[in-house]
Amino acid sequence: RALLTGWRRITAGNRLVSFVVRRLPYFILWELWKHRNTCLHGEGNPDVSRVVYGVAKGMAECLFRRWPREHILPPNWPIILTYIDSHKPRQIVHAVRWDPPPDGSLKVNLSYSDLKGGAAALVRNREGGFCYGSATSIADGLHDIFRVLICCLEWCLAKGTNSLIIESALPDLEGYVDTSAPTPWLHDFDVSRLRFLCSCTTVSVLQCLPQGNLPGDALADWVGNKDGQLSFSCLAELPPRVRALIAH
């Protein structure tokens, strides 16, 4: 009981300890029940060491089945206990950041905010500098998201851009751009316009994590309570938080 109580304090950051804490009581009860029935109905005698060995064997096999390439331990409780106490979990950190487009390309980051009810698209160059932006509060669902994206695509084409990357956390965006995919009848006009604009230049569609699109998310949050569609042609016109995130 004291052992489990101590382990429970560190289960949050240690998956091995958490795994053992959840299963150890069942192994103990199972071995005690088996040993009791052997003593009552068989010829066995009470033997604590047999119970401990059964618990250790069950736990070692359970760990092996869960992690067949890790935590390969003998059915020896002192060794298992020492291993668990000395185990330090490995933490893997993946950095998520905005990736610049290749030379000669522009990147359009599309964002939407379900919580605040806004949609935004930002155009940035290889150096991360702001080129153009469009944002609107969402009143008509996906139609408003298409509006800001189409607005930015039209600006890029007017500037003679030959290569574009559209990046968003929107999971279905690539399907809307892909001409071989069926067009949802409800958004036929918007999707047709989007595909036409994309056919005028070289366009790649990427899906990103929200953490890699923080300026766009901030602009989508900001515009949620504003009226109409807004356009931004220079960095100074953007809200302070969006400017700070782009500069960072």
C-alpha positions in Angstrom: 0.0 0.0 0.0 2.8 2.4 0.9 4.6 1.6 -2.4 1.5 2.2 -4.5 0.8 5.5 -2.6 4.3 6.7 -3.4 4.2 5.7 -7.0 0.8 7.5 -7.5 2.5 10.8 -6.9 4.7 10.4 -10.0 2.3 8.7 -12.4 1.5 11.8 -14.4 4.9 12.1 -16.0 6.0 8.5 -16.0 4.0 6.1 -18.3 5.8 3.0 -16.9 4.9 3.8 -13.3 1.4 4.6 -14.3 1.1 1.3 -16.2 2.3 -0.7 -13.2 0.2 1.2 -10.6 -3.0 0.4 -12.5 -2.3 -3.3 -12.9 -0.3 -4.4 -9.8 -3.3 -4.6 -7.4 -5.0 -7.1 -9.9 -1.9 -9.3 -10.0 -1.7 -9.3 -6.2 -5.4 -10.2 -5.7 -5.2 -12.9 -8.4 -2.1 -14.6 -6.9 -3.6 -14.4 -3.4 -6.8 -16.0 -4.6 -5.0 -18.8 -6.5 -2.8 -19.5 -3.5 -5.7 -19.5 -1.1 -7.6 -22.0 -3.2 -4.5 -24.2 -3.6 -4.1 -24.3 0.2 -7.8 -24.9 0.9 -8.6 -27.5 -1.8 -5.2 -28.9 -2.7 -2.1 -30.0 -0.9 -0.3 -26.7 -0.9 1.0 -24.9 2.2 1.0 -21.1 2.7 4.1 -19.7 1.0 4.5 -15.9 0.7 7.5 -16.3 -1.7 5.3 -18.2 -4.2 2.8 -15.3 -4.2 5.5 -12.7 -4.7 7.0 -14.8 -7.5 3.7 -15.1 -9.2 3.1 -11.3 -9.0 6.6 -10.6 -10.4 6.1 -13.1 -13.2 2.8 -11.7 -14.2 4.1 -8.1 -14.1 7.2 -9.0 -16.1 5.1 -10.7 -18.8 2.6 -7.8 -18.9 5.4 -5.3 -19.4 6.9 -7.4 -22.2 3.6 -7.7 -24.0 3.0 -3.9 -23.8 6.6 -3.0 -24.7 8.2 -6.0 -26.4 11.4 -4.0 -27.1 11.7 -2.3 -23.8 11.4 -3.2 -20.1 12.5 -6.9 -20.6 12.7 -8.0 -17.0 13.1 -11.3 -15.1 10.3 -12.6 -12.8 12.2 -11.2 -9.8 10.4 -8.6 -7.7 13.4 -6.8 -6.2 14.9 -6.4 -9.7 11.6 -5.1 -11.1 11.1 -2.7 -8.1 14.7 -1.3 -8.5 14.1 -0.9 -12.3 10.8 0.9 -11.8 12.2 3.2 -9.2 15.2 4.1 -11.3 13.4 4.5 -14.6 13.3 8.1 -16.0 10.9 8.7 -18.8 12.3 10.0 -22.1 10.7 13.3 -23.2 10.7 14.0 -27.0 10.0 17.6 -27.9 9.1 18.6 -31.5 9.4 22.2 -32.3 6.5 23.6 -34.3 7.2 26.8 -36.2 6.2 28.7 -39.3 8.2 27.4 -42.3 9.1 30.0 -44.9 8.2 29.2 -48.6 10.9 28.5 -51.2 12.6 31.3 -53.1 10.2 33.1 -55.5 7.1 31.7 -53.7 4.6 33.2 -51.3 2.7 31.4 -48.5 -0.9 32.0 -47.7 -1.8 30.9 -44.2 -5.6 30.3 -43.7 -7.1 30.3 -40.2 -10.6 30.1 -38.7 -11.8 30.4 -35.2 -14.8 28.4 -34.1 -14.7 30.0 -30.7 -14.6 33.7 -31.7 -16.3 33.2 -35.1 -13.7 34.6 -37.5 -11.7 33.7 -40.6 -8.4 35.1 -41.8 -5.7 34.6 -44.4 -2.2 36.1 -44.4 0.3 36.3 -47.2 3.9 36.2 -46.3 7.2 36.0 -48.2 10.3 33.9 -47.7 11.7 36.3 -45.1 8.5 36.0 -43.1 7.5 39.5 -44.0 3.8 40.5 -44.2 2.5 41.1 -47.7 -1.3 41.1 -47.5 -4.1 39.9 -45.4 -7.9 39.5 -45.4 -10.2 38.7 -42.5 -14.0 38.5 -41.8 -16.4 37.4 -39.1 -18.0 34.1 -39.9 -21.7 34.4 -40.7 -22.0 31.9 -43.4 -19.7 29.1 -42.4 -17.3 27.8 -45.0 -18.3 30.5 -47.5 -16.6 33.2 -45.4 -13.5 31.1 -45.1 -13.4 30.8 -48.9 -13.9 34.5 -49.2 -10.7 35.5 -47.3 -8.7 32.8 -49.1 -9.9 33.8 -52.5 -9.2 37.5 -51.7 -5.6 36.7 -50.9 -5.2 34.5 -54.0 -6.5 37.3 -56.2 -4.0 39.7 -54.7 -1.1 37.2 -55.3 -2.1 36.7 -58.9 -2.4 40.4 -59.4 1.2 40.7 -58.2 2.4 38.2 -60.8 3.2 35.4 -58.3 4.2 32.2 -60.0 4.3 29.8 -57.0 2.0 29.7 -54.0 1.8 27.6 -50.9 -1.6 27.5 -49.0 -1.2 26.3 -45.5 -4.0 25.7 -43.0 -5.2 23.4 -40.2 -8.4 22.9 -42.2 -8.3 19.2 -42.9 -10.5 19.3 -46.1 -8.7 22.2 -47.8 -6.7 20.0 -50.2 -9.8 18.3 -51.5 -11.4 21.7 -52.3 -8.4 22.6 -54.4 -8.0 19.2 -56.1 -10.0 19.3 -59.4 -10.4 15.5 -59.4 -12.3 15.6 -56.1 -16.1 16.1 -56.3 -17.4 19.6 -55.5 -19.9 19.9 -52.7 -23.0 21.4 -54.3 -23.6 23.8 -51.4 -20.2 25.4 -52.1 -20.0 24.9 -55.9 -19.5 28.6 -56.7 -16.8 29.2 -54.1 -14.9 25.9 -54.9 -15.1 26.6 -58.6 -13.7 30.1 -58.1 -10.9 28.7 -55.9 -9.9 26.0 -58.4 -9.9 28.5 -61.2 -7.5 30.8 -59.3 -5.3 27.9 -58.4 -5.1 26.8 -62.0 -3.6 30.2 -62.9 -0.3 29.4 -61.0 1.5 26.6 -59.3 -0.2 25.9 -55.9 0.7 23.5 -53.2 -1.6 22.8 -50.2 -0.2 21.8 -46.9 -1.8 21.0 -43.6 -0.1 22.5 -40.5 -0.6 22.4 -36.7 -2.3 25.4 -35.1 0.9 26.2 -33.3 2.6 26.9 -36.7 -0.1 29.4 -37.7 -0.4 31.7 -34.6 -0.6 35.1 -36.5 -3.5 33.9 -38.6 -5.2 32.4 -35.6 -4.8 35.7 -33.7 -6.3 37.6 -36.6 -9.2 35.2 -36.9 -9.9 35.6 -33.1 -9.6 39.4 -33.4 -12.0 39.8 -36.3 -14.8 37.7 -34.8 -16.7 40.7 -33.4 -16.0 43.0 -36.3 -18.4 43.8 -39.2 -17.7 43.1 -42.8 -14.6 41.8 -44.5 -11.4 43.7 -43.8 -8.2 43.9 -45.9 -4.7 44.7 -44.7 -2.1 45.9 -47.1 0.8 46.7 -44.7 2.0 45.5 -41.3 0.9 48.7 -39.5 -2.7 48.0 -40.3 -2.8 44.7 -38.4 -3.8 44.4 -34.8 -0.9 44.8 -32.3 -0.9 41.1 -31.3 -0.8 39.9 -34.9 2.1 42.3 -35.6 4.0 41.0 -32.6 3.5 37.4 -33.6 4.7 38.1 -37.2 7.8 40.0 -35.9 8.6 37.2 -33.5 
